[in-house]
Amino acid sequence: MESLLLDTRKNIFEGNRELFRGLLIEEPWNWEVGYPVIQISFSGGIHSKADLEEDLVQILDSNEERLGLERGNKSKAKCYFTELIKNAFQRYHQKVFILIDLEME
């Protein structure tokens, strides 16, 4: 479950203007440009290194699918994360925003 703050930022970066009609952010923000956003949440907690690796691969899978990218190299989370950022940049030709929620229960 993502935090409200990160979900709000994700929607701003993606250019979802309709969600911000009448709010202070609407006027100064350039809604013509949407950026790819990789959102990572560890709100469920991290219990072990093995769990972290498995959870991170699942999170990256979800982001890859949401961004409409081809399936990446999943041999190691570190390589997968790097490839995901590179592929998102190449597809959208925009900066890639990475939002990380480390709020632990």
PANUMI-833499 format. One record per residue (C-alpha): residue number from 1; residue in three letters; y, z, x. Coordinates in Angstrom, 2 decimals. Layout:
REM PANUMI-833499
> zati|tiza|Y|Z|X
> NUM|Ala|Y|Z|X
...
//
This chain:
REM PANUMI-833499
> zati|tiza|Y|Z|X
> 1|Met|0.00|0.00|0.00
> 2|Glu|3.29|-1.10|1.55
> 3|Ser|6.40|1.01|1.42
> 4|Leu|9.21|0.04|-0.94
> 5|Leu|11.59|-0.37|2.02
> 6|Leu|9.33|-2.86|3.82
> 7|Asp|8.52|-4.72|0.61
> 8|Thr|12.26|-5.03|-0.09
> 9|Arg|12.92|-6.38|3.41
> 10|Lys|10.00|-8.81|3.09
> 11|Asn|11.47|-10.24|-0.12
> 12|Ile|14.92|-10.57|1.45
> 13|Phe|13.58|-12.39|4.52
> 14|Glu|11.45|-14.68|2.34
> 15|Gly|14.56|-15.61|0.34
> 16|Asn|13.55|-14.23|-3.06
> 17|Arg|17.11|-14.18|-4.42
> 18|Glu|16.09|-13.56|-8.04
> 19|Leu|15.02|-10.02|-7.12
> 20|Phe|18.49|-9.22|-5.79
> 21|Arg|20.81|-10.72|-8.42
> 22|Gly|23.89|-8.53|-8.85
> 23|Leu|23.12|-6.34|-5.82
> 24|Leu|25.31|-6.00|-2.72
> 25|Ile|22.88|-7.98|-0.56
> 26|Glu|23.12|-11.07|-2.78
> 27|Glu|26.50|-12.39|-1.63
> 28|Pro|26.35|-12.02|2.17
> 29|Trp|22.73|-13.21|2.56
> 30|Asn|21.87|-16.89|3.07
> 31|Trp|19.21|-17.41|0.39
> 32|Glu|18.75|-21.06|1.34
> 33|Val|16.64|-20.01|4.32
> 34|Gly|13.30|-18.29|3.88
> 35|Tyr|11.47|-16.84|6.85
> 36|Pro|7.74|-16.27|7.30
> 37|Val|6.96|-12.57|7.23
> 38|Ile|3.93|-10.85|8.70
> 39|Gln|3.56|-7.47|7.03
> 40|Ile|1.31|-4.83|8.58
> 41|Ser|0.64|-1.48|6.96
> 42|Phe|-1.35|1.43|8.32
> 43|Ser|-0.45|3.66|5.38
> 44|Gly|-4.14|4.48|4.81
> 45|Gly|-4.33|6.10|8.23
> 46|Ile|-6.06|5.22|11.48
> 47|His|-9.30|7.11|12.05
> 48|Ser|-10.74|5.46|15.14
> 49|Lys|-10.15|2.60|17.55
> 50|Ala|-12.95|0.59|15.92
> 51|Asp|-11.43|1.14|12.47
> 52|Leu|-8.03|0.09|13.79
> 53|Glu|-9.41|-3.20|15.13
> 54|Glu|-11.30|-3.93|11.90
> 55|Asp|-8.33|-3.01|9.68
> 56|Leu|-5.95|-5.08|11.78
> 57|Val|-8.16|-8.18|11.52
> 58|Gln|-8.27|-7.74|7.71
> 59|Ile|-4.48|-7.33|7.58
> 60|Leu|-3.96|-10.42|9.73
> 61|Asp|-6.42|-12.39|7.54
> 62|Ser|-4.40|-11.46|4.49
> 63|Asn|-1.12|-12.53|6.11
> 64|Glu|-2.63|-15.78|7.34
> 65|Glu|-3.86|-16.63|3.84
> 66|Arg|-0.53|-15.66|2.19
> 67|Leu|1.38|-17.85|4.66
> 68|Gly|-0.97|-20.78|4.04
> 69|Leu|-2.08|-21.06|7.66
> 70|Glu|-5.35|-22.37|9.09
> 71|Arg|-7.92|-19.78|10.03
> 72|Gly|-7.22|-18.40|13.49
> 73|Asn|-9.29|-17.08|16.38
> 74|Lys|-10.62|-13.74|15.20
> 75|Ser|-12.48|-12.72|18.32
> 76|Lys|-9.92|-10.03|19.17
> 77|Ala|-7.08|-8.64|17.07
> 78|Lys|-4.61|-9.06|19.96
> 79|Cys|-5.34|-12.79|20.31
> 80|Tyr|-5.44|-13.25|16.54
> 81|Phe|-2.01|-11.58|16.13
> 82|Thr|-0.47|-13.77|18.84
> 83|Glu|-1.96|-16.91|17.30
> 84|Leu|-0.79|-15.91|13.82
> 85|Ile|2.81|-15.55|15.01
> 86|Lys|2.66|-18.86|16.89
> 87|Asn|1.12|-20.71|13.93
> 88|Ala|3.65|-19.28|11.46
> 89|Phe|6.52|-20.39|13.70
> 90|Gln|5.05|-23.88|14.14
> 91|Arg|4.48|-24.34|10.41
> 92|Tyr|7.81|-23.02|9.13
> 93|His|10.06|-23.80|12.13
> 94|Gln|11.79|-20.46|11.57
> 95|Lys|11.88|-17.06|13.21
> 96|Val|8.87|-14.98|12.22
> 97|Phe|9.66|-11.49|10.99
> 98|Ile|7.09|-8.77|11.59
> 99|Leu|7.30|-5.66|9.44
> 100|Ile|5.11|-2.70|10.36
> 101|Asp|4.57|0.35|8.17
> 102|Leu|3.24|3.26|10.20
> 103|Glu|3.70|5.88|7.48
> 104|Met|0.61|8.05|7.57
> 105|Glu|-0.69|10.09|4.66
//
